[in-house]
């Protein structure tokens, strides 16, 4: 945008089809920097002239046209000097019947006029853009000076000086890494290389690691439900398998351990993923911690990146193993003594308290003394328990016609005595088992 375009066109051709003007229009659509230059006016047919073009009436340009006559091939072959060529051009315009009579055209003819116009345009252009150029130069010099100061001054290339320089670079890298972890790494360089305060734009360093632990990892743990992936059929099958060959009065504890261990094992995957996320973040922090002086030593920078990356990789495997061991520790011993764990005693106590509250509420609802209360059906028939007023409940296991504790096991039914199955005495009848199903699921 700071260049002047000279659209040179032969005067003995159609100016509307000039390639130079078409290209100039593409580069300068408004014509602020384009000057039309007409050549070969001495080769035009007799009786023709370029007066209309010079008056800017055929193909208008904002800066107009200027006509020149250059040396021809014959003049070059005859070794005509430039000074003689300019004198010959001046005589051509003075003796021409059109270019010498019109004052508006005379001021636009000749190489001297072209040079004077270009000089005026250049002076005005310099005057307009000089303040901006000075400001840009000052800004560039300031940036370069800051970069030079960051790179440091060149010192002696002795062994001791190189060792001190290396130690200083490593110390700066370690300090930058620790500062970013602690949240003190204020102004860092972004990927485009411009100095930018990342603390105002995004989370970085230790804040990102804290976000990974408290927002990503904790949220993933909270989404793990205690019954996710467990169906009622699987629970029943696990309980039945834990009973073995006998029917237990209560739920076996081994079934609880099997189900709980299966759910605890699901916590290992989020832990491993958390380790991977922290590893990636530490690599990013290492890239942000590189001192600016490392630009002077590209091989040292490459070597430092490799060493830090390998160090993080070596620490990643033991960390993943530690997470796995923590899960294994929880799997090895199910802590049922935890305050948040509701065991059998607390569950029974909760049921007892609920029944006591119901009895107290029922007693409060009884009619006043001196009236005979109607006996509920469930209390009138003492041979049944859990009986409502409309339907009969199950027989109580301790009536006088039952078989004692065996009647309780058989849910209130009478004990199947041998005398009842075989009136003549002897062993009971043989019970035939049904066929075993293909899938043994409870």
N, C-alpha and C positions, 0 to 999 in steps of 0.2 A: 504493500500500500504506500510505500514511501518512494516509489520509482516513477519516473516520467516515461510515458510511452510515446515513441515516435512512430506513427503509422505512415510509412513511406509507400507512396503509390505513384506509378507512372502516369503522367498527364495525358498521354496518347491512348489510354485505355478507359473503359467504362468504370467510373469511380464507384458506382453503386454495387459492382461485383468485386470490389477490392478485397482480397484475402486479408491484407493487413488491417483494414478497418473492421472486418468481422472478428478477427482474433482480439483486437483491442477492445471491441465492445464486450466480448466475453469476459475479459479480465477487468475492464473498467466500465460497468454498465451505465454509470451516470456521466461518464466523459470528463471527470474532474482532472484526470492526469494524462489525457490523450491530446497530442498535437499532430495535425495532418501535415505531411510534407509531400509536395508535388515535385517530381523530377521529370527530366526529359521534355521540358517545354520547347526546346529547340528542335525536337523531332516531330512536333505536331504538324498536321497537314496545313498547307497555306489557307488562310482565311478562317482558321479556327483558333480559339484561345481558351484559356482556363479561367477567364474572368469571373464567371458565375460561381465556380467552385471556390475561388479565393474570397469571394464575397459571402461565402458560407450559405449559399442558397440551394445547392444541389443535395448535399449530404451534411447537414449541420453538425458542427462540433462546438462544444462550449469554449474551447481555446482557439478555434479557427484553424486556418491553413496558412502555410508559408511555402512559396515557390522557390526552387533553387535550380541551377544549371551546373552540373558537374562536368568534369573532363570526360570526353569520350574515349573510345578505344584508340582512335587515331591520335589523339593528343597524348595518350599514355605511351603509345609506340614512338612518337616523336620526342619523348622525354620532356613534355611541357611541365613546367614547375607549377606548384600549387598557387604561388603568387600570380603567375601569368594566367592561370585558370580563373582566379577570382576577378582579375581585371577584365578578362574576356566575358565573364558572366555579367559584370557591371555594364559593359558596353551593350550586351544583348538586351538588357532590360531598359536602358536609356533610349535605344533606337527602336524598340518595339512600339507599334502605333497604339496598342491598347494598354500595356502595362506601364507606359511612361506618362499617359495622359490622366488617368484616374488616380486621384490622391489616395483613396482608400486602398487601391491595389498596390501603389508604389510602396507603401509602408509594410507590405507583406511579401516583398520580393528580394531575394538575395541571401547568400549564406551568412553575411554579417548580421542581417536582421534576425535570422534564425538563432545565431549564437547569442545575440543580445537578449532575445526573448527567453531563451533557455536559462541565461544567467539571471534574469529577473525572477523567473519562476523558482530557480534554485535558492536565491536569496530569501524570497518570501517563505518558501517551504522550510528552510533552516530556521528562520525566525519563529515559525509557528510550532515546530516540533522540538526545538532545542530544549525548552524546560523539561519536557517529558523525557527526552533522551538523557539529560543530566540526572534526573531522578532515578531512572532505570540503572544508569551506570553506578550511581552511589549505592543503590540497593544491592546490586550484584557485587560490588566491591566489599560491602559489609558482610554479605553472606560468605564470600570467599575468604575474608579475613577470619570470620568465626570458624570456618572449616579448617583453615591453617592453624589457628590456635588450638583447635581440638586435636589435630594430628600431632602437634608438638613440633619443637624445633629439632632439626637434624643434629645429632651428636656425633661424637667420635665412634668409629666402627671398631672399637676395641672389644676384647672378650668381656672385660668387666662391665663396660657400658651396656653391651647387649644383654648381659645377665640381669643388670638392674632394670633395664627396660622391660624384659620379659616378666620379671617379678612384679613390676608395677602394673602391667596389663592384667596379669592373673589376679592381683589384689583388687583392681577395679572391677573385674568381672565378678569376683566373689561378693564384693560389697554391693554391686548393683543387684545381684541375684537375691541377697538377703533383704535389701531395701524393698524390692518389689514384693517379696513374700510378706513383709511386714506392713505393706501399704505406703511406703515412703518414696517409692519410685515415681515422682511426679510427672515430669515432662519426658516423654519417650518419643522415638521416631516411629512413624507409621510405615506401612508397606510402600507408600509412594516416595518416601525419603524426606518428607517435609516434617519439621518439628511440630508436634501436636500434643496437646495435653490430653492423654487418653483417660485421665481421671474424670474428665467432663463428658466423655463420649460413651464409654462402655466399661464394664467390669474387667479388671485385669489383675494378674498376680494372685496374692493371697485371698482377695475378695472372690475371685472365681472359684478357688478351691473350697472356700467356705460355702459358696453357693452350691457346689457339687455335693458336699456332705449334707447340708441342712435342707436343701430344697429338692435336689434330684434324688439322692440316695434315700433320705428319710421318707420322701413321698412314695418311692417305690416300695419301701418296707411297709408303709401303712396300707398300701393296696393289696398286700398279701393277706387274704382272708383265712381264718383257721379251718374253714370247711371247703375251701376252693379245691376242686378236683376230687372231692369225696362224695360219692353217692350213698344213698341209704342201703343199697344192696351191698356195696363194698364194706360198709360198717357192719352190717349183719354178718357177712361172710367172715370178716376178721374176728368178730366176737365168737362165732361158732367154731372157727378153727382153733381159737385159744382155749375153748372148753375141752377139746380133745374127745375122749370117749365118754365123758360124763357130762351130765347137765348140771351147771352150777346155779346156786341160788342167787348169786350176784354177778355183775359183769366182771370178768377176769381183768386183772390189772395189766397183764401182758398185751391184751388187745389195745388198751389205752396207750401203752408204750409204742406199739407198732404204728398206730395212727399218728401219734404225736411226732415220732421220728421222721415219718414221711413228710410231714408238713415243715418240720425244722430244716430238713435237707433242701427245701426250696429257697431258703435264705442265702444259700451259697452263690447262686447266680448273680443276684444284685450286688453282692460284695465284690465279685470278680470284675463286674462291669464298672463299679466305682473305682477300682484300682486302675483300670484302663483309662478312664476319664482323667484321673489325677496325673497319670503318666503323660498323657498328651498335653495337659496344661503345664506341667513342669518343662516339657520340651519347648513349649511356646515361651515360657518365662526365660529359659536359657537363651533363646534367640533374641529376646528383648534386652538381655543383660549385656550384650556385647559392647565393649567400649568403642567410641568412634576412632580411636587410634589404631584399631585393628585394620582399618582400610589400608594403612601403609604396609601391612604384612599379610597379604592374601593367603599364603601358605600356612601361616600361624593361625589365622582365622579358621581355615578349613580343618586343620588338625584339632583345634580347640572344640569345634562343633562335634567332630567324631568322638573325641574323648568323653565329652559330656553325655552324648547320646549313648555310648557304650556303658557308661557308668549307670545311667538311669535304667538301661535294659537289664543290667546285672542285679539291680535292686528290685526290679519288678517281679522276678520269679520268686524270691523269698517272701515278698509281700503277699503275693497270691497264695503261697503255701501257708502263710500265717492265717489268712482268712479261712482257708480250708480247715486248718487245725482248730480255729475257734468254733467252727460249725461242728467239727467232730467232738470237741469237748462237750458241747451242748447235747450232742446225740448220745454221748457215753453215759450221761447221768441226767435223768429227768428230775429236776428239782421241784418236787411236790410240796416242799415246805415254804415256797415263796409266798409272801403276803397276798399277792394277787391271785394265787391259785385257790380255787374252791374245791376242797377235797370232800370225801364222803362225810366226815363229821360235820363240816360246815353246811353241806347240803341237807343232811338230816336235821340239823339245828334250824335251818331256814324253814323246812317243812313243818317241824314241831311248833315253831313260833307262829307260822301261818295258821295251823290248826287251833292253837291257843287263842289267837285273835278271833277266829271264827266262832269258837265256843263262847268267848266273852261277848261277842256281838249277839249271838243267839240267846244267851242268858238275859242280856239287856232287853231283848224283844219279847220275853215271856210276859204273860198277863200278871196283874197284881195278885198278892196273896189272898187266900180266901175263895178263889175260884178254881175250879178243876180244869186243868189244861188238857186239851185233847192230845192223846198219845200219838205221835207220828207212826206211820205204817212201818217205817224202817226200824223203829224201836219196839213196836208191838210184836213184830215177828223176829225173835232173837235168833232164829236159825239162818238169817240172811244178813249179809253185810254189803255196804255200798248200794243199798236199795233205795230207789226213789219212791215217790208216792203213787206213781202210775204204773211202774213195771217192777217185776220181782227181780231181786239181785241174786248173786251167787250164794250158794249155801255156806254158812260159816264153818270153818274147818274144825271147830271144837264143839260140835253138838254131840249128844250122847249116842247117836247112831253111827258116827263116823269112825274112821280107823286111826285117829290120833294124828301124829305128825305126818304120816304117809298121806293122810287125807289132805293135809295142807299142801304137800308137794303136788298132789294130783288135783289141786285147785278146788277142794271142797267135795270131791267125789269120794264114794266109799272105797275102801281098800279091796282090790280084787283078790279075795281069798280063794284058796285052792278048793275048798269044799263047794263053792258056788260054781266053779268051772267044771268040777268032776264030782257029782253027787256020791259016787261009790268010794271016794277017797283016792289017794295016790297023788302022783305028781301032776302039775297043771298041764294043760294042753300046749302043744308046741305052737309058737307064734311065727308065722312065715313073713319074712321081710319083703317089701316091694322091690321091684327092680331098681338098680342104681341109675340115676339120670346121667346123660352124657356130660352136662356141665353141672358140677357140684357147687352151686351157688345158693346161699341161704335166701 
